Amino acid sequence: ISIFILVVVKEELDMLLQHPDVAGRKIPILFLANKMDLPDSLTTVKLVAGLGLERIQNKPWHIRATNALTGEGLQPAIEWLTDQIRDIYINKR
């Protein structure tokens, strides 16, 4: 992933987090770091730092390395999201 793309993604994320429909709500956010099988892919740690994800403190978020071609990482990611939705909207946590 190029620095340019990372900057664009960060700007889009910032706009999304500031949107009135999102800003005041406890909405879980799942980041899928796809194409992790490629040799030049960034680690999830570097993506967290590059996108500034640690500053998201009022919403549960999770980043998962994935490979859409093999399905690697997708099942645990969806399970995390399902658990979050259940906790927030069904169990009212």
Backbone as CSV, one residue per row, in Angstrom:
resi,resn,N_x,N_y,N_z,CA_x,CA_y,CA_z,C_x,C_y,C_z
1,ILE,0.864,-1.185,0.000,0.000,0.000,0.000,0.902,1.237,0.000
2,SER,0.576,2.153,-0.843,1.404,3.348,-0.935,1.027,4.353,0.148
3,ILE,1.944,5.253,0.434,1.691,6.306,1.416,0.500,7.151,0.978
4,PHE,0.396,7.414,-0.326,-0.714,8.211,-0.847,-2.054,7.552,-0.522
5,ILE,-2.161,6.264,-0.775,-3.411,5.550,-0.500,-3.716,5.568,0.990
6,LEU,-2.705,5.383,1.827,-2.895,5.409,3.274,-3.426,6.767,3.728
7,VAL,-2.907,7.839,3.154,-3.372,9.192,3.502,-4.832,9.379,3.082
8,VAL,-5.177,8.911,1.899,-6.553,9.030,1.412,-7.507,8.233,2.305
9,VAL,-7.124,7.027,2.653,-7.961,6.182,3.515,-8.137,6.847,4.882
10,LYS,-7.078,7.415,5.433,-7.159,8.094,6.728,-8.106,9.285,6.650
11,GLU,-8.026,10.063,5.578,-8.922,11.210,5.413,-10.377,10.761,5.296
12,GLU,-10.621,9.705,4.549,-11.984,9.179,4.408,-12.503,8.657,5.752
13,LEU,-11.656,7.980,6.493,-12.032,7.480,7.811,-12.364,8.633,8.742
14,ASP,-11.550,9.667,8.734,-11.809,10.837,9.575,-13.155,11.466,9.242
15,MET,-13.465,11.591,7.957,-14.756,12.155,7.552,-15.909,11.258,8.014
16,LEU,-15.741,9.953,7.877,-16.772,9.019,8.312,-17.021,9.135,9.811
17,LEU,-15.951,9.187,10.597,-16.083,9.251,12.055,-16.716,10.558,12.521
18,GLN,-16.611,11.605,11.727,-17.198,12.899,12.079,-18.628,13.062,11.567
19,HIS,-19.089,12.150,10.742,-20.439,12.252,10.194,-21.458,12.172,11.334
20,PRO,-22.504,13.004,11.297,-23.498,13.029,12.387,-24.160,11.679,12.661
21,ASP,-24.323,10.855,11.650,-24.945,9.546,11.863,-24.014,8.559,12.564
22,VAL,-22.727,8.871,12.615,-21.737,7.954,13.170,-21.109,8.500,14.454
23,ALA,-20.863,9.787,14.493,-20.059,10.404,15.558,-20.534,10.082,16.967
24,GLY,-21.800,10.161,17.232,-22.281,9.976,18.592,-22.751,8.585,18.924
25,ARG,-22.527,7.644,18.043,-23.032,6.285,18.255,-21.905,5.291,18.486
26,LYS,-22.201,4.290,19.277,-21.231,3.223,19.551,-21.384,2.146,18.473
27,ILE,-20.812,2.433,17.319,-20.899,1.524,16.179,-19.566,0.780,16.050
28,PRO,-19.592,-0.552,16.047,-18.336,-1.288,15.883,-17.767,-1.093,14.481
29,ILE,-16.451,-0.988,14.414,-15.787,-0.790,13.132,-14.786,-1.921,12.924
30,LEU,-14.952,-2.627,11.825,-14.060,-3.728,11.473,-13.222,-3.318,10.276
31,PHE,-11.916,-3.375,10.438,-10.985,-3.071,9.356,-10.400,-4.377,8.859
32,LEU,-10.579,-4.638,7.584,-10.015,-5.835,6.976,-8.767,-5.439,6.207
33,ALA,-7.631,-5.905,6.690,-6.346,-5.634,6.031,-6.121,-6.748,5.020
34,ASN,-6.679,-6.550,3.840,-6.644,-7.583,2.807,-5.293,-7.615,2.099
35,LYS,-5.093,-8.677,1.357,-3.883,-8.890,0.557,-2.626,-9.005,1.421
36,MET,-2.788,-9.539,2.615,-1.653,-9.671,3.524,-0.662,-10.730,3.056
37,ASP,-1.025,-11.469,2.010,-0.113,-12.469,1.454,0.936,-11.846,0.538
38,LEU,0.737,-10.581,0.170,1.691,-9.925,-0.724,2.935,-9.494,0.038
39,PRO,4.096,-9.597,-0.581,5.350,-9.310,0.124,5.502,-7.854,0.600
40,ASP,4.873,-6.913,-0.082,5.038,-5.511,0.311,3.872,-4.981,1.149
41,SER,3.036,-5.874,1.674,1.893,-5.422,2.471,2.357,-4.926,3.837
42,LEU,1.630,-3.948,4.356,1.935,-3.420,5.688,1.369,-4.350,6.745
43,THR,2.036,-4.439,7.864,1.509,-5.230,8.972,0.310,-4.506,9.567
44,THR,-0.492,-5.224,10.325,-1.638,-4.582,10.968,-1.170,-3.507,11.949
45,VAL,-0.036,-3.724,12.591,0.510,-2.725,13.522,0.830,-1.430,12.775
46,LYS,1.441,-1.559,11.607,1.768,-0.363,10.820,0.507,0.313,10.286
47,LEU,-0.512,-0.481,9.943,-1.770,0.105,9.489,-2.472,0.853,10.621
48,VAL,-2.456,0.275,11.813,-3.054,0.962,12.973,-2.381,2.311,13.177
49,ALA,-1.062,2.332,13.131,-0.318,3.580,13.312,-0.579,4.547,12.160
50,GLY,-0.535,4.045,10.937,-0.708,4.902,9.766,-2.087,5.521,9.662
51,LEU,-3.104,4.796,10.114,-4.471,5.308,10.070,-4.869,6.012,11.362
52,GLY,-4.015,5.931,12.377,-4.329,6.574,13.650,-5.493,5.907,14.368
53,LEU,-5.604,4.605,14.240,-6.753,3.905,14.826,-6.780,3.963,16.350
54,GLU,-5.615,4.118,16.965,-5.573,4.150,18.429,-6.345,5.346,18.988
55,ARG,-6.609,6.346,18.179,-7.360,7.515,18.660,-8.872,7.269,18.693
56,ILE,-9.327,6.173,18.083,-10.755,5.831,18.133,-11.020,5.177,19.481
57,GLN,-11.568,5.951,20.396,-11.778,5.437,21.748,-13.243,5.295,22.131
58,ASN,-14.143,5.854,21.339,-15.557,5.791,21.702,-16.336,4.745,20.899
59,LYS,-15.613,3.942,20.154,-16.233,2.870,19.376,-15.327,1.634,19.426
60,PRO,-15.927,0.461,19.544,-15.088,-0.736,19.466,-14.595,-0.914,18.034
61,TRP,-13.320,-1.204,17.880,-12.777,-1.442,16.549,-11.803,-2.602,16.603
62,HIS,-11.627,-3.196,15.439,-10.749,-4.362,15.346,-10.158,-4.386,13.944
63,ILE,-8.910,-4.741,13.860,-8.276,-4.892,12.548,-7.825,-6.335,12.413
64,ARG,-8.072,-6.902,11.246,-7.741,-8.306,11.025,-7.034,-8.444,9.678
65,ALA,-5.893,-9.103,9.689,-5.190,-9.425,8.452,-6.006,-10.487,7.715
66,THR,-6.219,-10.254,6.428,-7.034,-11.186,5.654,-6.417,-11.462,4.290
67,ASN,-6.907,-12.520,3.695,-6.574,-12.867,2.318,-7.879,-13.340,1.698
68,ALA,-8.484,-12.495,0.892,-9.785,-12.819,0.310,-9.726,-14.021,-0.630
69,LEU,-8.581,-14.269,-1.235,-8.469,-15.403,-2.156,-8.570,-16.735,-1.432
70,THR,-7.983,-16.817,-0.239,-8.008,-18.069,0.514,-9.050,-18.056,1.625
71,GLY,-9.535,-16.857,1.973,-10.490,-16.736,3.068,-9.826,-16.598,4.422
72,GLU,-8.514,-16.631,4.452,-7.780,-16.548,5.718,-8.126,-15.247,6.456
73,GLY,-8.490,-15.382,7.720,-8.770,-14.234,8.572,-10.201,-13.730,8.508
74,LEU,-10.965,-14.159,7.513,-12.322,-13.636,7.364,-13.279,-14.148,8.440
75,GLN,-13.230,-15.424,8.744,-14.139,-16.005,9.740,-13.960,-15.338,11.113
76,PRO,-12.730,-15.218,11.632,-12.578,-14.551,12.927,-13.029,-13.083,12.897
77,ALA,-12.839,-12.433,11.764,-13.253,-11.032,11.644,-14.766,-10.909,11.742
78,ILE,-15.477,-11.746,11.020,-16.941,-11.709,11.044,-17.464,-12.119,12.420
79,GLU,-16.799,-13.075,13.056,-17.199,-13.469,14.412,-17.038,-12.309,15.383
80,TRP,-15.950,-11.550,15.266,-15.750,-10.380,16.125,-16.883,-9.376,15.918
81,LEU,-17.197,-9.089,14.662,-18.255,-8.117,14.358,-19.606,-8.598,14.885
82,THR,-19.893,-9.858,14.695,-21.147,-10.434,15.189,-21.231,-10.310,16.710
83,ASP,-20.147,-10.620,17.402,-20.118,-10.498,18.857,-20.346,-9.060,19.299
84,GLN,-19.739,-8.115,18.596,-19.899,-6.704,18.939,-21.340,-6.253,18.758
85,ILE,-21.933,-6.631,17.657,-23.326,-6.257,17.401,-24.233,-6.865,18.454
86,ARG,-23.987,-8.109,18.791,-24.778,-8.780,19.823,-24.635,-8.056,21.158
87,ASP,-23.412,-7.730,21.538,-23.176,-7.064,22.820,-23.819,-5.684,22.879
88,ILE,-23.690,-4.929,21.802,-24.191,-3.559,21.802,-25.701,-3.480,21.645
89,TYR,-26.233,-4.209,20.700,-27.634,-4.045,20.343,-28.579,-5.054,20.972
90,ILE,-28.088,-6.201,21.345,-28.959,-7.205,21.949,-28.758,-7.249,23.463
91,ASN,-27.509,-7.321,23.910,-27.220,-7.376,25.339,-27.139,-5.989,25.972
92,LYS,-27.196,-4.944,25.151,-27.191,-3.530,25.614,-25.996,-3.187,26.479
93,ARG,-24.808,-3.623,26.048,-23.584,-3.310,26.800,-22.936,-2.077,26.281
